[in-house]
């Protein structure tokens, strides 16, 4: 799929826009927003991951990148009121925290599931070995 290629091009363009547009932070944010919108559309249309869960989380994270970009636009030079900036800062912190909690819960859930299945597999392998040993002893006793 082309998703890794588009992600690499996106990162390179974001770095170049950061270098070339140092004085124009609004244009940097707009460029970031448009590249992120392109990625949301591309991932949504192409379903580049095998699992629906991974496609969902890719779009979920891109959506929160968009929300973060909107918040960062409020911190540009055109808003001067301190109380508005404080409210936007708290909103940004809560959005990033929510995104972090959802992603960490997904990771922890998958780790717990994997551990459970590995322990269950080890239990059944050990149980199978014990049964095989018992059957071998019974067969040896019957033959003797």
PyMOL commands that set and color helices and strands:
alter all, ss='L'
color gray80, all
select helices_A, chain A and resi 3-20+25-46+52-74+82-143
alter helices_A, ss='H'
color red, helices_A
deselect
rebuild
show_as cartoon
